[in-house]
């Protein structure tokens, strides 16, 4: 597209200060005549770009225009680069071109030092399509419909006005006003199916608010064999080391299905000290599991 070519040409000039029509033609796989037309378009738009012929000639930007690049400090450029690298690593948006344009315009380094690795199963094509569909509903202020599978085993068709997508506790969630329950709810995206845009305008009758998390205070005792994992998982938490070499840690966990999977992953190296009801509930779940899997 011409607009993309014009922008990248401008950013290249901001970066290198000088280029040639032949160089740009090879880069964009267009004719030299097309490049000169692009330069005319930039000039008509008020960009101080000019050409000179002969040895040492080329396409330039006015020096004073180059000074406009300095509206970001070095620290701000690093922060922008980090943000773009995180955006790219989600695989939710085609950020390569955006990053290249930013590096050229801001004269920043392109070191790929930061990445966000998400669950590959969660980031498959179906999930990305649902994500972008919800994004469209949010930005275009449309209601959405979907089938919701609750953690209590219930299935229901919901109509909601989406507000924002939130990444929390290692999973993507949709904050939306549910017109069926007349309240704001936080839906795990992995619990939504058959997402469609209803075509009706979004309606938020109440001020936007994020539902409070359902958390519980737990205290666990770990065997000394997990000392290396304790400091990884509970960095910054108050860790108590007992005389027998075991460790105790108190913290909060989300009260959902992932709670049980998290605790059981420690196997025989963990003891639930509190709350007592949680210990009893896990024991009951294990009894049912063993009964269902008798050999």
ABEGO torsion letter per residue (X at the ends): XAAAAAAAAAAAAAAAGBBBAAAAAAAAGBBAAAAAAAAAAAAAAGBBBBBBBEBGBEBBBBAAAAAAAAABBAAAAAAAAAAAAAAAAAGABBAAAAAAAAAAAAGBBABBABBBBBBAAAABAAAAAAAAAAAAAAAAGBBBBBBBBBAAGBBBBBBBBBABBBBBGGBBBBBBBBAAAGBBBBBBAAABBGBBBAGBBBBBABBBBBBBBBBBBBBBBBBAAAAAAAAAAABGBBBBBBAAGBBBBBBBBBBBAAAAAAAAAAEAABBBAOBAAAAAAAAAAAAAAAAAABX
